[in-house]
Every structure is written in C-alpha cells, then in structure tokens.
C-alpha cells in the first residue's frame, strides 16, 4: 500500500505544495479507492506510480499556477468520477466550497464515504447531468469556478461548464494535446455561451512525457437562457461548428 511519505515526496518533486497531514489523508483516500474499485468501476489504473501521477499529481498540478484559483471560494467539479480533480482540491484548499457532480449514484456513494473518512466538511454532492443542473437556479451561474477532467471535447465542455460559472469567474479544463485541434470550434462555442478561452497552459509532470494542458475559459457575460441544451444534445451536436446548430 502506498505510504504518505512516498506521496509527499512525489508531490513536492512536482512543485505541488503539500504537508504531511495532507499526504496522510491522500494515502487514506488511495486505500479506499483501491478497496471500492475492487467492487465497482472507479479507475482503470491500479499501478500505484501511474495512479499517483495520472490522478493525484494531475489533479493538483493546477496549484503550481495559483493565479488560476485566486479568489475562488466556490467550485463545481462536473463529471467528477472518483473525485478528480474536485475531491483532491477540496482536501488541499479547505477554504473552497466544492460541489462534486456526477450522473452515476454509485460514484457519489464512494465520494460520500471518502469525504466523511477524510473529514472534508467543505464538500457537497450533486447527483445530476450537467445539462440539467446547469438550468437549476441553485446552480446556474453560482460558482466562482467550474472544472472538469477528461470529460468531453472542448466545445462540449464549454456548454457543460460555463452555465455554472458566475460572470467574472472561470472554467478550467484538464485536457490532453488533442484539445489543440478543437480550439477553433471551442472558441466559437465559448463565445456563444458568454465565455472567452484563454491560451492553453502546458502542465508538464516531471519524469513523464505526457502533454497535459489546462485550458481556462473566462466568463465574460451571462450564458443565454437557451443553454445548456437538453441532455444529450451538446455531445451530439457540439456548438461552434460550421455545420452545427448555434
């Protein structure tokens, strides 16, 4: 089983600020993830070095660019899965109120157990699809930041995330290099939704040749009431394409 010392050493080597107590709680989470994963599909990775870098370091790498979460007091993780990046950000940033949203109840059952075991009182859970929750007054334009990791292509992600973000807030998208091919359509989609995409930020992980990116979308104006469209539509007909409805 992975030890806190190993996690602390790896996080520190990657430039992520970490304390012993955080590493201990992350090690506890890691044990729970492996245990629950033996009974349900939470992660395809089981190699501990791969899990550390692909899940934990990748989720927390945003903390090496503190300006990206500066002033954020509320955050929603859309399609959180096993809690990446939202649960880890809640652990590292207790001053941020984090909502973990997923469409599968069994994932939220795991996250509820994990949040309780880790003593995270800044976490709440939301069982919903992005297209539905983004229209609810309780969640629409109520967050300083919306984040997603490995959820959808950029034009689709813009429609999932921006309805949750208040004007002046930001969406943050964890993406791989393929996202660069999506940027023209994504910029058009973001514009329709009241957002403006910033420059993709390379987020290298020491010792790995992975081309991970963080792509910010700043919320410039309210999202029109017609968005998000009904569940399933954004992925079937992404915004911003020349031959797609806008």
Secondary structure as the mmCIF struct_conf table of DSSP 4:
data_model
#
loop_
_struct_conf.conf_type_id
_struct_conf.id
_struct_conf.beg_label_comp_id
_struct_conf.beg_label_asym_id
_struct_conf.beg_label_seq_id
_struct_conf.end_label_comp_id
_struct_conf.end_label_asym_id
_struct_conf.end_label_seq_id
HELX_RH_AL_P HELX_RH_AL_P1 UNK A 4 UNK A 13
TURN_TY1_P TURN_TY1_P1 UNK A 14 UNK A 15
HELX_RH_AL_P HELX_RH_AL_P2 UNK A 20 UNK A 37
TURN_TY1_P TURN_TY1_P2 UNK A 38 UNK A 39
BEND BEND1 UNK A 40 UNK A 40
BEND BEND2 UNK A 42 UNK A 42
BEND BEND3 UNK A 44 UNK A 44
HELX_RH_AL_P HELX_RH_AL_P3 UNK A 48 UNK A 51
HELX_RH_PI_P HELX_RH_PI_P1 UNK A 52 UNK A 57
HELX_RH_AL_P HELX_RH_AL_P4 UNK A 58 UNK A 60
HELX_RH_3T_P HELX_RH_3T_P1 UNK A 61 UNK A 64
BEND BEND4 UNK A 65 UNK A 65
HELX_RH_3T_P HELX_RH_3T_P2 UNK A 66 UNK A 69
TURN_TY1_P TURN_TY1_P3 UNK A 70 UNK A 71
STRN STRN1 UNK A 74 UNK A 78
TURN_TY1_P TURN_TY1_P4 UNK A 79 UNK A 79
TURN_TY1_P TURN_TY1_P5 UNK A 81 UNK A 85
HELX_RH_AL_P HELX_RH_AL_P5 UNK A 86 UNK A 92
TURN_TY1_P TURN_TY1_P6 UNK A 94 UNK A 95
BEND BEND5 UNK A 96 UNK A 96
STRN STRN2 UNK A 97 UNK A 102
BEND BEND6 UNK A 103 UNK A 103
HELX_RH_AL_P HELX_RH_AL_P6 UNK A 105 UNK A 118
TURN_TY1_P TURN_TY1_P7 UNK A 119 UNK A 119
TURN_TY1_P TURN_TY1_P8 UNK A 121 UNK A 122
STRN STRN3 UNK A 123 UNK A 127
BEND BEND7 UNK A 128 UNK A 128
HELX_RH_AL_P HELX_RH_AL_P7 UNK A 130 UNK A 133
TURN_TY1_P TURN_TY1_P9 UNK A 134 UNK A 135
BEND BEND8 UNK A 136 UNK A 136
TURN_TY1_P TURN_TY1_P10 UNK A 137 UNK A 141
STRN STRN4 UNK A 143 UNK A 149
BEND BEND9 UNK A 150 UNK A 150
BEND BEND10 UNK A 152 UNK A 152
HELX_RH_AL_P HELX_RH_AL_P8 UNK A 154 UNK A 161
HELX_RH_3T_P HELX_RH_3T_P3 UNK A 162 UNK A 164
STRN STRN5 UNK A 165 UNK A 175
HELX_RH_3T_P HELX_RH_3T_P4 UNK A 177 UNK A 182
HELX_RH_AL_P HELX_RH_AL_P9 UNK A 183 UNK A 192
TURN_TY1_P TURN_TY1_P11 UNK A 193 UNK A 194
STRN STRN6 UNK A 195 UNK A 197
STRN STRN7 UNK A 201 UNK A 202
TURN_TY1_P TURN_TY1_P12 UNK A 206 UNK A 207
STRN STRN8 UNK A 213 UNK A 219
BEND BEND11 UNK A 221 UNK A 221
HELX_LH_PP_P HELX_LH_PP_P1 UNK A 222 UNK A 224
TURN_TY1_P TURN_TY1_P13 UNK A 225 UNK A 226
BEND BEND12 UNK A 228 UNK A 228
HELX_LH_PP_P HELX_LH_PP_P2 UNK A 229 UNK A 229
BEND BEND13 UNK A 230 UNK A 230
TURN_TY1_P TURN_TY1_P14 UNK A 231 UNK A 232
HELX_RH_AL_P HELX_RH_AL_P10 UNK A 233 UNK A 236
BEND BEND14 UNK A 237 UNK A 237
TURN_TY1_P TURN_TY1_P15 UNK A 239 UNK A 240
TURN_TY1_P TURN_TY1_P16 UNK A 242 UNK A 243
BEND BEND15 UNK A 244 UNK A 244
#
